[in-house]
Amino acid sequence: MRVVGSRPPVTVLCGFLGAGKTTVLNHLLTQSEGARWALIVNDVGAINIDARLVAQGMLASGVDDGRKQPVIELGNGCVCCSIKDELAESLAELALTGRSGGPSGEPFDHIIVETTGVAEPRGVAQLFLQRNPFGRSLADLASLSSLVTVVDAAHFLSLWNSRVAKHPPGELESVGETKKDLFDLMLVQIESADLVLVNKCDLVSADELEAVHAAIEGVNGRAERHSVERGQVSREVCLDRQLFDPRASLSGARWIQRLNALAPQPGKFSGATVFKSGRTTSSFSAKYGLSSFVYQARLPFSRVRFESLLRNGFPGLVRAKGFCWWRESPDEMGFLSIAGRRAKVDTLNYWWAALVENGKASLEDRPEMIRALWVEPHGDRRQELVFIGQSMDEAAIRASLDHCLVTSV
């Protein structure tokens, strides 16, 4: 039991539709063993079917035998974006006051949040990391224990093979698209995970299961991975350990680690502290041809050439992310994101060099990290792209990117 007055730990359970999150949750509930847990179940529909299933499962299994583990329903939105404030309020209330089923003020031993299938774990984690104008955050009231992602082994492998390993060149699509597709969302959920539960592993062969583990390691080498059948996982694995690290968890994605390894000074990237990380290899990487490399240049891309290159595709590419400098819009910091065959190019911000040139900042205003990146005559403008894939032709990709560079600026 926890000490009364301490911050209750919070586990966030993510995973795409049909991966088995609710099954995992119901199995965990059978192991509560007298502990007081609170549940927050999110669904995007007007009727929260998952919450109904959890409550029904608790009654059927005898878990709700007078202790009344509370189930809070959050519907009509996703906890990582449109109803984030509602989630924060529910977590704060549970942490501060407790709910029915125990003496007033008695803290819960654990709070479990089951997100909707389209939620991104990063958005939930930020509730514990970002402080409001009064200097407070959810971390003052509750402790984020772990970000857990449930993956359907067969479904994930099918998407991996169709989008990455076996797709022919010439099929990269949706340049400029801002909406994530299914494969992109799965990768995002894996990239932010502290623990990945590879569910339904009994429905794939041993070789296929190994391939799934290899792919997940290639995307997020930091996350723990456990193979489970029918959502059966022990509370010791899923709940009773502190896995979330505010410095490392949101930097677990391999593309972030590769970019952070280039950072000359500690700083911030995507809400996570930059840290030094060397290139890692494993038996999985060697066996399945998984590799990554960073492309860097101090010349702008022709956006026309670059988007033509994207339409031609990169065989074997799993993920590409990073910063782009365009000849056509030299003030804007571009950001590329590719997941399988889906690519999008956004404007992330303005280059510091552009702010200086336009009189909106001075050289003295530059943060230390920007100073370390500064190279005259174009300041912090640069190409810095990470490519992660399976049996990629690195030399060919580099050559095609070089062809997009404009030598006269």
Secondary structure, DSSP 8 states (H G I E B T S, - for coil): ---TTS--EEEEEEE-TTS-HHHHHHHHHTT-TT--EEEEEE-SSSS-HHHHHHHHHHHHHT--SSS---EEEE-SS-TTTTTHHHHHHHHHHHHHH--TTSSTT---SEEEEE--TT--HHHHHHHHH---TTS--GGGT-EEEEEEEEEEHHHHHHHHIIIIIS--SS--B-TT--S--HHHHHHHHHHT-SEEEEE-GGGS-HHHHHHHHHHHHHH-SSSEEEE-STT---HHHHTSS----TTTGGG-SHHHHHHHTT-SS--EETTEE---------HHHHHHTEEEEEEEESS-B-HHHHHHHHHH--TTEEEEEEEEEBSSSTTEEEEEEEETTEEEEEEEEE-HHHHHHTTSS-GGG--HHHHHH-BTTTBT--EEEEEEEES--HHHHHHHHHHHB-S--
